[in-house]
């Protein structure tokens, strides 16, 4: 079962125009800022939004093209959104059985299929509980079970974990990853969370203003982001530039010395926040790249802190240091600080 889609769809004056392709058993994650067209693409696959042009083909069967389309109920899809939307008067088992029963399965086989799916998601012992007796994480697993119990060709997940608290989210993410690994169909996941995308998907598609700005495997995208939003999601500093010689690049940060430049023409340079060191005074001798900056924000992440900086020219730089360093340097918003990066930590590649 494969997904082959060229989606040209409109909502008001906004147009989405993107191509998606996926093999059976794979998970494709769509990422992008709010209003970029992610949910529009999902709705077009599901049949909730007509195509203006293009096509949606699943397993060689045309679900939609620019002239016609199968209604949503005739498409083999399962949809799970952030809000689980369970029927409050039905037990978890009957909620899940509703999916296959709505597709014509008799009650007893549907209940048996529902129990199998609840068991697979680790909540089989909660089958008789109604939604009011389930936690948020249990409710979301039930909604996922309902979608999977129909054995869809395409599973559509629209921010399925976003309404969960961090602890529950981690638990459900782990269960979801295990279940998706056994799913034979194609999964399309819409998310804002880079951890969801990186841990659940085989292929990342980044969308901005209705267009694909970068796609590839998680490893490829992390190694070479080509868009500011992509770099933000994967946690890297990214800047455009032009090579000056075999080791340095002219960028918006000024001249940056890199680990090596083996090409000509427009270039991206990138370095990890963890490669950025902070000093109260300009250090002597070691780093080849030093920028005088102002602290704009500090985010504490356990024992680490993400320090957002702006150079004197207003260019953003992100550093990741220990909370001990933050305390020792007495960092706060407005602090003036030197940020340095060793040349060996800076990668350069063609734009």
HELIX and SHEET records of a PDB file:
HELIX    1   1 UNK A   38  UNK A   46  1                                   9    
HELIX    2   2 UNK A   72  UNK A   74  5                                   3    
HELIX    3   3 UNK A   92  UNK A  102  1                                  11    
HELIX    4   4 UNK A  107  UNK A  120  1                                  14    
HELIX    5   5 UNK A  124  UNK A  126  5                                   3    
HELIX    6   6 UNK A  131  UNK A  133  5                                   3    
HELIX    7   7 UNK A  136  UNK A  148  1                                  13    
HELIX    8   8 UNK A  166  UNK A  181  1                                  16    
HELIX    9   9 UNK A  194  UNK A  200  1                                   7    
HELIX   10  10 UNK A  218  UNK A  223  1                                   6    
HELIX   11  11 UNK A  228  UNK A  234  1                                   7    
HELIX   12  12 UNK A  273  UNK A  275  5                                   3    
HELIX   13  13 UNK A  323  UNK A  329  1                                   7    
HELIX   14  14 UNK A  343  UNK A  345  5                                   3    
SHEET    1   A 4 UNK A  14  UNK A  22  0                                        
SHEET    2   A 4 UNK A   3  UNK A  11 -1                                        
SHEET    3   A 4 UNK A  53  UNK A  58 -1                                        
SHEET    4   A 4 UNK A  61  UNK A  65 -1                                        
SHEET    1   B 6 UNK A  77  UNK A  81  0                                        
SHEET    2   B 6 UNK A 154  UNK A 158  1                                        
SHEET    3   B 6 UNK A 186  UNK A 190  1                                        
SHEET    4   B 6 UNK A  27  UNK A  31  1                                        
SHEET    5   B 6 UNK A 203  UNK A 208  1                                        
SHEET    6   B 6 UNK A 211  UNK A 216 -1                                        
SHEET    1   C 5 UNK A 254  UNK A 257  0                                        
SHEET    2   C 5 UNK A 248  UNK A 251 -1                                        
SHEET    3   C 5 UNK A 236  UNK A 243 -1                                        
SHEET    4   C 5 UNK A 266  UNK A 272 -1                                        
SHEET    5   C 5 UNK A 347  UNK A 350 -1                                        
SHEET    1   D 5 UNK A 277  UNK A 279  0                                        
SHEET    2   D 5 UNK A 336  UNK A 341 -1                                        
SHEET    3   D 5 UNK A 289  UNK A 301 -1                                        
SHEET    4   D 5 UNK A 304  UNK A 311 -1                                        
SHEET    5   D 5 UNK A 316  UNK A 322 -1                                        
END                                                                             
